[in-house]
Amino acid sequence: MTPAELSSTVLHAVRRAVDAGELDVTVPARAVVAPPGPGGCGDYATNIALQLARPAGQPPCRVAEVLRSYLVGVDGVADVVLTGPGFLNISLGGAAPAALVEEILSAGTRYGHADAPDGSVVRLHCPHDLRAVVVADAVARVLRCQGALVRVTAEGFDREWTAALGVRVDGVGPAPASLPVTVRPVPAPADPLPLGRDAARWALLHPAAHDRPRIGDEHLAQREGNPLFRVRYAHARSRALTRNAADLGFAAEPGPVPDAPQELLAALGDHPRVLAAAAAHRAPDRIARHLVAVADAALPFLPTVLPRGGEKPSAAHRARLALAEAAGTVLAGGLTLLGIDAPDHL
């Protein structure tokens, strides 16, 4: 069961409880599921009971107990535990990682993107500032991946920015009086162009908009202390594993991975939510930090993928390779949204 499917399952439980007369609420449009926080357990947690408690006129724990009864026993759900004031902590069956990996590999770098335009129109405007233009460009990319139609304007624009950093705007001039959104991050303290396109964009996008970015050679360093290097290295390693597996005569095939790191599965499953949140908050830095989390969870796992010594490729190796490819796919998709190259060789 993928996170999207689990969200639908939670909503179905709410609908069943309403139909049975146990809850008197309007079924919400969506149920947020995410990796459990401190004190939680299982694969995913949802605060849907806290969300419905007031309209239901019941304590959150009571609402959670009602919903738990409709979730336990559902195909793909192994257990549901109540924690805190009313959080539902859901453990999935053993096939969950395989379903998640299959979903990612099927969608490719569009994993987490909207299936179709949602009809929304967003106008972004920014001052004549390089960081503002880069952030607006990245925000536009993320909004478009979530189905919005986006137009970006700026008070000023230098043509060299397009050649150097791949940014573009749809119009130049003062903001119309009716413009609802302005992109105005803290300006960079130095010119990032000498870093080159990828490192410069990362330096400007990785910090939150209210933080002053660091512009220095540390973004070019080929070592683990550089977050951009870790992200691109993890992607390149995943691609190398695919090539090496082909030389050994096998390919990826989603399946159970008993030793799969839960933090990696949680990060991969959380990718659609991160994209939606980055679009909603106009915050591409959320994607950059999420990619670092994916890379940091993937890197210790990648050396375990291929057969060792005299081992012959097995179903377990094919499943581990599929998980590694899924991690690489998420990293490539996220970097692309940030306007940064994801090379197969590094």
N, C-alpha and C positions, 0 to 999 in steps of 0.2 A: 504494500500500500504506500503510495507516494504521499508527500505532505498535502498536495491538492486533493487527493482522494480522501485523506483523513479529515480534512476540513469539511468536505461534503458529507462524510460519515457523521461527524459531530452535528452538523445542521440537520441531517436526517433524524438523529436521535432527538433533537429538540422538537422537530415536527411530529414525531411519534408521541412524545410526551404531551404535546399540545392536543393532538387528536384523541389521546386517551383521557384528557381532562385533568392531568396531573400538573400541568402548567398552563397558566392563562397569560400568554405573551404573544407578541408578534414575532414570528421567526425572522431573525436578522438575515441580512443579505450575505454575510460571510462570517466565518469563525476562524479566528487567528490561532494557528498552531505553531509552536516554536520549541526549540530545545529547552528542557526544563532549567529553571534558574536555581539559585542556592536553595537547598532544602528539598528540591524536587527529585524525581526519579523517572525511570522509563526512558523512552525514546523521544516523546514529545509531550508538551503540556499545553493546556488551553485555559483561559480565564473566562470562558463563556458563561459559567455559573455566576460569577461576580457581575458580569455584564447584564444578566437577566434577573438578578435577585430583586432589584427595586421594582421593575415593572411587574414581576410576578408576585410581589408582596410577601416574599418568603426569604428566610436567611440564605446566604450563598451556599452554606454547607448542605442545606436541605435540597436546594436546586441541583447541586452537584450529585447528591445521592440519587435523585430521580434520574438524571442523565446517565449516571454510571450504569444503572440497571438496563438501559437501552444500548449501551456500548459494549458491555461484557458479552462475549459470545459472538460478536460480529466477526465475519471472516476477516482475517488479517490482524485482529486485535487479540493479543495474548492476555493482557491484564490492564485494569484501570485502578489507580490508587488516588485517594483524595489526600491532599496536603494543604497546609496553611489555612487561610480563610475560606477556601473553596476551589482550589485549583484541581483540575483533572489531569493526572499524569498517566499517559497512555504508553504501554509497551506493545510493540508490534510483533507479529509472528516472524519466523525466520526468513520468510521470502521477501520481507520489506526491503532490505538492501538491494536485492536483485531487481525488484520492481523500480526502485529509484534509479539504479544504474541504467536500466533499460530505457527509462523515460529520458534520461539525460542524453544517452547516445542516440536515441531516436530523434530528439529535437536538435541535437548538435549545439552550435554556439547560440542558437535562438532559445535554448532552455531558459525558462523564466520570462520570455517575451509574451506579449498579448497575442492572441490568435488572429485578431482583426482590429481595425481602428475602432475606438470607442466613441468617436464623435466629438471629443473635447478639442478645443482650440486654445493654445497657450501662447501668449506673447511675452517674450523676454527682452528686457532692455538693460544695457550695461554702459558704464562710463567708458571714456577713452583710456583704457588701462588694459595691459596685456593679460594680467591674471583674470580680470573680470571677463574678458572675451573668451579665454580658454575655459573658464568655469561655465560660462553660458553655453559654449559649444558642447561641453560634456553633458550639461543638464538637458540640452535639446536632444542629444543622442539617446539619453535614458528615457526621457518623456516619449520620444517616438517609439522606442521599443515597447512601451506600455500602451501604445495605441493612440497617442495624442498627435494632433497636427500642430506643429510648432513654427513660430516665426521669431527670428532673433534680429534685434536692431541694436546699434551702438552709437554713442555720441561721436565717436571717431574710430577710424580703423586704418592701420598701416598694412599695405599690400604684402610686405615681407612676412607678416605673421602667417599668411596662408601658406607660403612656400616653406617657411621654417617649422611651423607647428601644425599645419593642416587645419586651421580654423577658418570659418567663413561666417559672414553675417548676411542677412537678407536686406538690410537697409542701414543707412548711416544718417544720423541727424538727431535732434533733440527728441526726448520721449513725448509722445502724445499725452495730453492731460488725463486721458482715460486709462492709461496703461496700468494694469493691476500688479505686475511683477517687475521688480528691479533686481538685477544681480550685481551686488556690490561687495565682493570679498575684500579683506585686508590686502592692500597691494604688496607685491613682492619687493623686498629691500634691495634687490639688484637685478640686473638683466639676466634672465635665464636662457636666452638664445644660445650662448656658447655651449650649453650642455647638450644641444641636439634635441630633436623632436621628442623622443621617448622619455629621456631623463627630465627634460624641462617640463613636459606635461605632468609627469608624476610628481615632480617637486611642487608644482602649483596646485595639483588636485588632491594629493594625499592628505594634507592638513585640512581641517574644517575651515569654512569660510571666515570664521572669526579669529583664526590663528594666523600668525605671520609665518609664511613659508621660509624654509631654509634653502638658500641657493648656493650650492657648493659642489665640489667634486665628489663628495660622499655618495651622490646619486649615480656616479659612474663606476664606483668601486665594484669589482667582481668578487665580492666576499659576502659571507652570511650576514654581516652586520647591515647590509643594504637591503631593505625590504623589497625594492623593485627587483634586485638581482634574485632574491629567493623566489619571488613569484614567477619570474621568467625562467629560472633554472628548474623549478618544479614542473613547469609546462614542458620544457625541452626534455627533461628526463622521462616524462610520460610518453612523449613521442619516440624517444630512443628505445624505450621498452617495447613499443609496438614493432619497430624495425627489427629489434633483436629477436623478438618472439617469432616473427616471420622467418628469420634465418633458421630458427629451431623447428619450424614446421607447424606452428599453431597460431591461432588468433583468439581474440577476446570473445567471451561468451558470458553474459550475465548469469550469475548463479549465487548460491549461498557462499559467504566468506566468513567462516566462524571466527577468524582472528581479525576481522576488519576493525580498525580503530573507530570507536563510536564518535569521537570528535570530528573525524573526517566525514562520516555519514551525516552527522548533524549539520555540518557546514555546507555540504552539498545540497541537502534537503532544504536548507534555509535560503538558498540563493534566490528563488523567486520572490520571497518576502523582502530580501534586501533590495532587489531591483525596484520593487513597488515602493518601498520606503524612501529610497534615493530619489525616485521620481516625485513622490508626494512632498518631500521636504526640500527639493531642489538641492540635493546634497550628494554629489558624486564621490565625495570623500568616504561615504559609507561603503561604496563598492570597493574602493582602494583598500580600506582596512579589512573588508571581508575577504578579498583575494589573499591578503597576507595570512589570514587565519586558515584559509583553505590550503595554501602552500605549506604552512607550518605543520598542519595536520597530515599532509600527504607525504612530505619528504621522508619521515622515518619509515613509512609504509612501503615506499617504492622499491627499496633494495630487497624486499621479500617476494617480489612478484615472479621472477623467473626461476626455473628449476636450478638447483645447485648440484655440483658434482655430477654423479651418474644418474640423477633423477630424470625420469621421463615426464614430458608435459602431461598434466592431468586436468580433470575438470576444475580442480581447485586453482591451478595455475591460470586457466582460462578465465575463471571468475575474478581472480585477483587482477589480472590484466585489464578486464573490463572496468573494474573499479578505478584502476590507475588512469585509464583512458577517460573515464567520466570526470575525474579530477582535472585532467589536462583540458578537457572540453570547457569546463566551467571557468578555468583560468583564462583560456583563450577568449571566451565570450566576454568576460569582464574586462579584460585588457582592451578588446576592440571597442567596447562602449566608452572607455576612457580615451580612445584615440591613440592607443599605444600598441606597437607591434608585438606579436607573440611568436618569436622565431622557433622553428623546429630544432635548430642547432644553436648552441650557445657556447 
